[in-house]
Amino acid sequence: MRVSRRFLVISGLGWLGGCARWQAPGAELPVLPKQPGGPYRLGTGDKINLRIYDQPQLSGDYSVDDSGMIDVPMIGLVRAAGRSVDQMAAGVAHALMVNKLILRPSVAAEIVTYRPFYIMGEVNAPGPYPFRPDMTVLTAISIAGGFTDRAETGYVGVTRDLGQGPALYRAALFALAQPGDVITVFERRF
């Protein structure tokens, strides 16, 4: 059976027309909004150091558990997730006063270890990694061994909870990463 040249040209143009509708993976995602200013909010997996003046038995390192709490001896569970370090320290001081353990407690807190970020997709060593303050997405990719040969290198996907539950966004390589982010490096099509 003989196929005409006209048919081949028309079918070829139809195929190219389909390419015009083709989008790179992740291109349809909403752009990651700028992170509002303000203090860092604690979350599950963060480790903090509490210093309660003149109370060495209560002072020490505490991890935020899966329920978002820290367990402080003598006062029990104190909410940490969603609070700044200063708010969490004020919560511990308040609990000490309410339980009549210390009349005027002086409590200080600092982050010892941030919760990890996760990276998956087209990087050489996907997995969880310790977060570092002021880290960009590109730095996170570098920590994970860099891009593979198949990686889309113009942008990534970032799964982040901005208050309404986790959602997937498209982010530039110089966007700031956050603790708990899941960074996805897409595979390019061509």
TAUR-V899987 format. One record per backbone hydrogen bond with DSSP energy under -1.0 kcal/mol. CO is the residue of the C=O (numbers start at 1). NH is the residue of the N-H. If there is no record, write none. Layout:
co/nh
CO/NH
CO/NH
This chain:
co/nh
4/8
5/9
6/10
7/11
8/12
9/13
10/14
11/15
12/16
13/17
14/18
15/19
16/20
24/27
26/29
30/170
42/82
43/46
46/64
47/112
47/113
48/62
49/110
50/60
51/108
52/55
55/58
55/59
60/50
62/48
64/45
65/68
68/80
68/81
69/65
70/78
72/75
72/76
76/72
78/70
80/83
83/42
84/88
85/89
86/90
87/91
88/92
89/93
90/94
91/95
92/96
93/97
94/98
95/99
96/101
96/102
97/100
106/53
108/51
110/49
113/47
116/180
117/129
118/183
119/127
120/185
121/123
122/148
127/119
129/117
132/135
135/177
136/140
137/141
138/142
139/143
140/144
141/146
142/145
144/125
146/124
148/151
150/188
156/171
157/184
158/169
159/182
160/167
167/160
169/158
170/32
171/156
172/175
173/138
175/137
178/181
181/118
182/159
183/120
184/157
185/122
186/152
